[in-house]
Amino acid sequence: MIAAFALSFKLAALTALVLLLLGLPAAYYLVFYEFAGKRLLDAVLLLPLTLPPTVLGFYLLILLSPDGLLGRLGMRWAFSFWGIWLGSVIFSLPFALTAYKEAFRSIDAEVLDVVRTLGVPAPRRWRQVILPWAWPGLLSGTMLAFAHTLGEFGVVLLVGGNIPGKTKVASIYIFDLTQSLRFREAHITAAVFVLLSLLTIFAVRSLEDKWKSTTR
């Protein structure tokens, strides 16, 4: 169980970090800029919300196989940790992106217009205006993406299989325990998930309350 949870935490942490680095600028441009194809891009980025995890996992497995498009480019990540990492990033992106967009929408557009008019450089605008205003929402979105990745099953199973120490995360570990009729161990593992989920939700709601109080 410890090895499976350690792998799950590693996967969730790397996924959340990449989602923060990629999702933050994407959400910012989707909120504050108008450009051709904006709605289409938004729909594509949010597509994993409506796709069954097995569908996304299937197509990623094909793409990452040695004969797949990405596999021929050197990304032969099927049945590997990096394969389940890529699947997790794509599958959890809508959760982080939605929270990031809401955080940016909370910023007073007139304030941004004023600081731009005053010629404040972009790095300074981010450091002194944008991040102080939106950080609770950005952090809560990252935490939700972390928790969502921690419990992911379908995408991980299809892309990575069930390889101990390599792709066997905690959710697949519970699946194996149940299939083996080892219900006591499955109960313990599932209870850890319940506790982690409860703590994450409580922390996210606390951040959201603080965020709302600071933006009033």
C-alpha positions as CSV (number, residue, x, y, z in Angstrom):
1,M,0.0,0.0,0.0
2,I,2.8,2.4,0.9
3,A,4.5,2.0,-2.5
4,A,1.2,2.5,-4.3
5,F,0.4,5.7,-2.4
6,A,3.9,7.0,-2.9
7,L,3.6,6.5,-6.6
8,S,0.2,8.2,-6.5
9,F,1.5,11.2,-4.6
10,K,4.5,11.5,-7.1
11,L,2.1,11.4,-10.0
12,A,-0.4,13.9,-8.5
13,A,2.4,16.3,-7.5
14,L,4.1,16.4,-10.9
15,T,0.7,16.7,-12.6
16,A,-0.4,19.6,-10.4
17,L,2.9,21.4,-10.9
18,V,2.6,21.1,-14.7
19,L,-1.1,22.2,-14.6
20,L,-0.1,25.3,-12.7
21,L,2.6,26.2,-15.1
22,L,0.5,25.6,-18.2
23,G,-3.0,26.2,-17.0
24,L,-2.3,29.6,-15.3
25,P,-1.2,31.5,-18.5
26,A,-3.9,29.6,-20.5
27,A,-6.6,30.7,-18.1
28,Y,-5.3,34.3,-18.0
29,Y,-5.5,34.6,-21.8
30,L,-8.9,33.0,-22.0
31,V,-10.3,35.5,-19.5
32,F,-8.6,38.7,-20.5
33,Y,-8.0,38.4,-24.3
34,E,-10.3,38.0,-27.3
35,F,-8.9,36.1,-30.3
36,A,-10.2,34.0,-33.2
37,G,-11.0,30.5,-32.2
38,K,-11.2,31.3,-28.5
39,R,-14.4,29.4,-27.9
40,L,-13.1,26.4,-29.8
41,L,-9.9,26.3,-27.8
42,D,-11.8,26.6,-24.6
43,A,-14.1,23.7,-25.6
44,V,-11.0,21.5,-26.6
45,L,-9.3,22.2,-23.2
46,L,-12.5,21.3,-21.3
47,L,-13.3,18.2,-23.4
48,P,-11.9,15.7,-20.8
49,L,-14.8,16.8,-18.5
50,T,-17.3,15.0,-20.8
51,L,-15.1,12.2,-22.2
52,P,-15.1,8.8,-20.4
53,P,-11.7,8.2,-18.9
54,T,-11.4,5.0,-20.9
55,V,-11.9,6.9,-24.2
56,L,-9.1,9.3,-23.4
57,G,-6.9,6.5,-22.1
58,F,-7.5,4.4,-25.3
59,Y,-6.5,7.2,-27.7
60,L,-3.4,8.1,-25.6
61,L,-2.4,4.4,-25.5
62,I,-2.6,4.3,-29.3
63,L,-0.6,7.6,-29.7
64,L,2.1,6.6,-27.2
65,S,2.6,3.1,-28.5
66,P,5.8,2.4,-30.6
67,D,3.7,2.7,-33.9
68,G,1.6,5.6,-32.7
69,L,2.1,9.2,-33.7
70,L,3.8,10.3,-30.5
71,G,5.6,7.0,-30.2
72,R,7.3,7.5,-33.6
73,L,8.5,10.9,-32.3
74,G,10.3,9.2,-29.4
75,M,7.5,9.4,-26.8
76,R,7.1,5.7,-26.4
77,W,5.4,6.1,-23.0
78,A,2.7,3.4,-23.2
79,F,2.8,1.4,-19.9
80,S,5.2,3.8,-18.3
81,F,5.1,6.4,-15.5
82,W,5.4,9.2,-18.0
83,G,2.5,7.8,-20.0
84,I,0.1,7.9,-17.0
85,W,1.6,11.4,-16.1
86,L,0.6,12.7,-19.6
87,G,-2.8,11.2,-19.3
88,S,-3.3,12.7,-15.8
89,V,-2.3,16.2,-17.0
90,I,-4.8,16.1,-19.9
91,F,-7.6,14.6,-17.8
92,S,-7.2,16.9,-14.8
93,L,-6.6,20.1,-16.9
94,P,-10.3,21.1,-17.0
95,F,-10.5,21.1,-13.2
96,A,-7.5,23.3,-12.7
97,L,-8.4,25.5,-15.7
98,T,-12.0,26.2,-14.5
99,A,-10.7,27.2,-11.0
100,Y,-8.0,29.4,-12.5
101,K,-10.4,31.2,-14.8
102,E,-12.7,32.0,-11.8
103,A,-9.8,33.3,-9.9
104,F,-8.8,35.7,-12.7
105,R,-12.4,36.8,-13.2
106,S,-12.5,38.0,-9.6
107,I,-9.8,40.6,-10.4
108,D,-11.3,44.1,-11.1
109,A,-10.6,44.7,-14.8
110,E,-10.5,48.5,-14.1
111,V,-7.6,48.0,-11.7
112,L,-5.7,46.1,-14.4
113,D,-6.5,48.8,-17.0
114,V,-5.1,51.4,-14.6
115,V,-1.8,49.7,-13.9
116,R,-1.4,49.1,-17.7
117,T,-2.1,52.7,-18.4
118,L,0.5,53.7,-15.8
119,G,3.0,51.6,-17.7
120,V,3.6,49.1,-14.9
121,P,5.7,46.2,-16.4
122,A,4.0,42.8,-16.7
123,P,6.2,41.0,-14.1
124,R,5.4,43.7,-11.6
125,R,1.7,43.6,-12.4
126,W,1.8,39.8,-11.7
127,R,3.8,40.2,-8.5
128,Q,1.9,43.2,-7.0
129,V,-1.7,42.9,-8.4
130,I,-2.6,39.7,-10.1
131,L,-1.1,37.0,-7.8
132,P,-2.0,38.8,-4.5
133,W,-5.6,39.1,-5.7
134,A,-6.1,35.6,-7.2
135,W,-3.7,33.3,-5.3
136,P,-6.4,31.6,-3.1
137,G,-8.3,30.6,-6.2
138,L,-5.2,29.5,-8.0
139,L,-4.1,27.4,-5.0
140,S,-7.5,25.8,-4.6
141,G,-7.6,24.9,-8.3
142,T,-4.1,23.3,-8.0
143,M,-5.2,21.3,-4.9
144,L,-8.3,20.1,-6.7
145,A,-6.2,18.9,-9.6
146,F,-3.9,17.2,-7.2
147,A,-6.8,15.4,-5.5
148,H,-8.4,14.5,-8.8
149,T,-5.2,13.0,-10.1
150,L,-4.7,11.1,-6.8
151,G,-7.9,9.1,-7.3
152,E,-7.8,8.7,-11.1
153,F,-8.3,5.1,-12.3
154,G,-9.6,4.7,-15.9
155,V,-7.0,6.8,-17.8
156,V,-4.1,5.4,-15.6
157,L,-5.2,1.8,-16.1
158,L,-5.5,2.0,-19.9
159,V,-2.3,4.0,-20.5
160,G,-0.1,2.4,-17.9
161,G,-1.6,-1.0,-17.1
162,N,-0.9,-2.5,-13.7
163,I,2.9,-2.7,-13.2
164,P,4.0,-2.7,-9.6
165,G,6.4,0.1,-8.7
166,K,5.9,1.7,-12.1
167,T,2.2,2.3,-12.9
168,K,0.3,0.6,-10.1
169,V,-1.1,3.6,-8.2
170,A,-3.3,3.5,-5.1
171,S,-6.6,3.4,-7.0
172,I,-5.5,0.4,-9.1
173,Y,-4.1,-1.2,-5.9
174,I,-7.7,-1.1,-4.4
175,F,-9.0,-2.7,-7.6
176,D,-6.5,-5.5,-7.3
177,L,-7.4,-6.0,-3.6
178,T,-11.1,-6.2,-4.4
179,Q,-10.5,-8.7,-7.2
180,S,-8.5,-10.8,-4.8
181,L,-11.3,-10.6,-2.2
182,R,-8.9,-9.0,0.3
183,F,-11.6,-6.7,1.5
184,R,-10.0,-5.7,4.8
185,E,-6.9,-4.3,3.1
186,A,-9.2,-2.6,0.5
187,H,-11.2,-1.0,3.3
188,I,-8.1,0.4,4.9
189,T,-6.8,1.8,1.5
190,A,-10.2,3.2,0.6
191,A,-10.5,4.9,4.1
192,V,-7.2,6.7,3.5
193,F,-8.6,8.0,0.2
194,V,-11.8,9.2,2.0
195,L,-9.7,11.0,4.6
196,L,-7.5,12.7,2.0
197,S,-10.5,13.8,0.0
198,L,-12.2,15.2,3.0
199,L,-9.1,17.2,4.1
200,T,-8.6,18.5,0.5
201,I,-12.2,19.6,0.2
202,F,-12.1,21.3,3.6
203,A,-8.9,23.1,2.7
204,V,-10.3,24.2,-0.7
205,R,-13.5,25.6,0.9
206,S,-11.4,27.4,3.5
207,L,-9.4,29.0,0.7
208,E,-12.5,29.9,-1.3
209,D,-14.0,31.6,1.8
210,K,-10.8,33.6,2.3
211,W,-10.7,34.5,-1.4
212,K,-14.3,35.7,-1.4
213,S,-13.8,37.8,1.7
214,T,-10.8,39.5,0.1
215,T,-12.5,40.3,-3.2
216,R,-15.6,41.9,-1.7
